[in-house]
Amino acid sequence: MIFSRHIYWIILLHVMLILVTSGTGAWLIISQRGFVIGTLLITCSLFQISRLVNKLNSFNQKLRVFFDAIEDKDNMLYFPEQNVSKEQEKLNRSLNRINFLLAKTQSEYSKQEHFYRSLLEEVPSGVLAWDSTGKIIIANSTALSLLDCQQLTRYRQLESLLQEKGKKEHLSLSQSRMKLQDETITLLSIKDIGDELSDKESESWNKLSHVLTHEIMNTIAPIISLSQTLSTYPDINEKAVRGLRIIQAQSERLLQFTESFRHLSYLPKPEKKLFSLTATLQNLRELLSGDFKESNIIFTLTCEPKTIYMKGDENQLSQVLLNLLKNSMQALEGKEKGRISIHAQQDEHISIDIADNGPGIPPELQEKIFIPFFTTKSEGSGIGLSLCKQIIRLHDGHLTIQESNPGKTIFHIDMPL
């Protein structure tokens, strides 16, 4: 209780004193025994009433200020505990104590809220929540990234984003509702299953490559050995020897071709170290400068900032960039004014765009070019782009075709820092 017994007794004493004073004054006036004294006593009682009202108002005003501060979440309010009356001191001490406990509770609540929000930021899935009015109260950075937006405040914005073409292609949505006191909160979990599909697809192709290379090599090896042995027999005619040598040569080519597929199923884990991506790109520019000049290709390299460092396997990533550059050069064969550009940028991630002004990739082939063994080139093995994608995936990154139209094709690499 805020009011102590002492305050109750003081109020009771004031009330009794007022009653006695006013009653005595009224009796003196009515009985005509002392009109002047009676008038003075009633005046005194009015003065006592005024003092009591002021005292009670001071308590009420103090309580009103205190509760307003609580409503406004103002914890800096302090009531003096010295140089005041005894009852004021006790009241102020109680109010300060309550204010301290409320501030402590609010501080603990803020810590918990910060903890849960930090925890939500670590969740790999996107998490959003909105109330019954459609106001979004939670949206972690993963959700904003998956929806490709900077900020969400209302549910109708979210609904519009989810209805956009392509947004639902690789997004898994899970919705649930929960009751918090009288408020209904809707929770939405968003997960990008595109990476899972890509990982499972790559795993399937790796298993297939492993089985094929194992079976083919086991079949070819005895053929090569037998053809070598038969071609050395003294009594075999020249035509048969020539035929056996052709079989041997073709088998060795097939063996060499099959050996290249081992890169897909036996790709070593990247040895990640900090290196200068800018220096690597500059080295590639120097390496291919002669080829660019011979093919009449204008090459440009830009980095933002000028020097970019990243963690990864420099040799593997150099091979990826080299393959993509050669892929662009092949696309520009026969073009008079070819242009290839690399734009590298570092912010929250590292992005690398390799662009050319070639004929582009037909839409029906864009989803197939990363499939192992698929190629549109007569002499291609079909593992170059697949190998590039797998290396980037092992670096926790993504390799995609950002755009491909006649006159402009962009391969986009997105990598963590």
RADA-V346045 format. One record per pair of residues at least 4 apart in sequence whose C-alpha atoms are under 6 Angstrom apart, sorted by the first residue. I is the first residue (numbers start at 0). J is the second residue. If there is no record, write none. Layout:
I&J  I&J
This chain:
8&12  12&16  16&20  17&21  17&44  18&22  19&23  20&40  20&44  21&41  21&44  24&37  24&40  24&41  26&30  27&31  27&32  27&33  27&37  28&34  28&37  33&37  52&56  56&60  68&72  68&73  69&73  74&102  78&91  80&88  80&91  83&88  87&91  120&139  124&189  124&190  125&141  125&142  125&188  125&189  126&138  126&139  126&142  126&187  126&188  127&137  127&138  127&186  127&187  128&135  128&136  128&137  128&185  128&186  129&133  129&134  129&135  129&136  129&184  129&185  130&134  130&184  131&183  133&153  133&154  134&153  135&152  135&153  143&147  143&148  161&166  169&191  169&192  169&193  170&190  170&191  170&192  171&189  171&190  172&188  172&189  173&187  173&188  174&186  174&187  175&185  175&186  176&184  176&185  176&186  177&183  177&184  178&182  178&183  194&198  204&208  205&264  208&212  209&264  211&215  212&216  212&257  216&220  221&225  223&247  226&243  226&247  230&240  246&250  250&254  253&257  261&265  262&266  269&312  270&312  271&310  271&311  271&312  272&310  272&311  273&309  273&310  274&308  274&309  275&307  275&308  276&307  276&308  277&306  277&307  284&288  291&295  291&296  296&337  296&338  297&338  298&338  298&339  298&340  299&340  300&340  300&341  301&342  302&342  302&343  302&344  303&344  309&416  313&317  317&321  319&387  330&357  331&337  331&357  338&355  338&356  339&354  339&355  340&353  340&354  341&352  341&353  342&351  342&352  343&350  343&351  344&349  344&350  345&349  348&414  348&415  348&416  349&413  349&414  350&412  350&413  351&411  351&412  352&410  352&411  353&409  353&410  354&408  354&409  355&407  355&408  356&406  356&407  357&406  358&405  358&406  359&403  359&404  359&405  359&408  360&403  369&384  369&385  370&385  371&381  371&382  371&385  372&381  372&382  373&381  374&381  382&386  388&398  391&396  392&396  392&397  396&413  396&414  397&412  397&413  398&411  398&412  399&410  399&411  400&410  400&411  401&409  401&410  401&411  402&408  402&409  403&407  403&408
